[in-house]
Amino acid sequence: MEVNELILGTKRTTDGALPKKEEPKPAPGEQTSAEPSLTQQADSLVQEKKQAAPVFDLDKLRKQLNVDSLLNVQNLASVRHIDSLKTQITQASQQWQTTLADIEKTKERLWR
């Protein structure tokens, strides 16, 4: 069914929109539900994060900082562990070489 250009010529009393329900506005300081509002939730979250944030106090850091210990080569963990790192790299390299040799042997056996 199709109706085109239907004009009845009667005047409307309203625009035809559905009436909107007006929500009662709460009094200032009064909450409408048992749950905290979004701003209250955000405020409590900000307070928690603020408490957990590290304090950046330059004076405190200057008092605790010992520049001599930073420059002392004997205290550097990376220098102390270089030998063990070299040994681990050598072992890993040997294992890879052994694995590659085994793969080559397997290839030869498959092609025979």
C-alpha positions in Angstrom: 0.0 0.0 0.0 1.3 3.4 -0.8 -0.1 6.8 0.0 1.4 9.9 -1.6 0.7 13.6 -0.8 -2.2 13.0 1.6 -3.4 16.3 3.0 -6.4 16.3 5.2 -6.5 20.0 5.8 -7.2 19.9 9.5 -5.4 22.0 12.1 -3.3 20.2 14.7 -3.5 21.0 18.3 0.1 19.5 19.0 3.1 18.7 16.9 2.5 15.0 17.3 5.5 14.3 19.5 5.1 12.0 22.5 4.9 13.9 25.8 8.1 13.8 27.8 8.1 12.6 31.4 9.7 15.1 33.7 12.0 13.5 36.2 11.9 14.9 39.6 15.1 16.8 40.3 16.8 16.0 43.6 17.4 18.7 46.1 21.0 19.9 46.4 23.1 17.5 48.3 20.5 14.7 48.0 21.2 11.5 46.0 18.6 9.7 44.0 20.1 6.2 44.4 22.1 4.2 46.9 25.2 4.2 44.7 27.7 7.0 44.8 27.7 9.4 41.9 30.2 9.3 39.1 32.1 12.3 40.5 32.3 10.8 43.9 33.6 7.5 42.5 36.2 9.4 40.4 37.2 11.5 43.5 37.7 8.4 45.6 39.8 6.8 42.8 41.9 9.9 42.5 42.5 9.9 46.2 43.6 6.3 46.1 46.0 6.9 43.2 47.4 10.0 44.9 48.2 8.0 48.0 50.0 5.3 45.9 52.0 7.7 43.8 55.7 7.9 44.6 56.9 11.1 46.2 59.3 13.1 44.0 61.3 15.0 46.6 64.6 16.4 45.2 66.0 17.2 48.6 65.4 13.7 49.9 66.9 12.2 46.7 70.0 14.4 47.0 70.6 13.3 50.6 70.3 9.6 49.7 72.3 9.7 46.5 75.9 8.6 46.7 77.7 9.5 43.5 80.9 7.7 44.5 79.0 4.4 44.6 77.7 5.0 41.1 81.1 5.5 39.7 82.8 2.6 41.6 83.5 -0.1 38.9 83.8 -2.8 41.6 80.2 -2.4 42.6 78.7 -2.6 39.2 76.7 -5.8 38.8 77.1 -5.8 35.1 80.9 -5.8 35.3 80.9 -8.7 37.8 78.6 -10.8 35.6 80.4 -10.3 32.3 82.4 -13.5 32.7 79.4 -15.7 33.5 77.6 -14.1 30.5 80.4 -14.9 28.2 80.3 -18.5 29.4 76.6 -18.8 28.9 76.9 -17.3 25.3 79.6 -19.8 24.5 77.5 -22.7 25.8 74.4 -21.5 23.8 76.5 -21.2 20.7 77.9 -24.7 21.0 74.4 -26.1 21.6 73.2 -24.3 18.4 76.1 -25.7 16.4 75.4 -29.2 17.6 71.7 -28.8 16.7 72.5 -27.5 13.3 74.9 -30.4 12.7 72.2 -32.9 13.8 69.8 -31.3 11.3 72.3 -31.6 8.5 72.8 -35.3 9.3 69.1 -35.8 9.3 68.7 -34.1 5.9 71.5 -36.4 4.5 69.7 -39.5 5.8 66.4 -38.4 4.3 67.8 -37.8 0.8 69.6 -41.2 0.6 
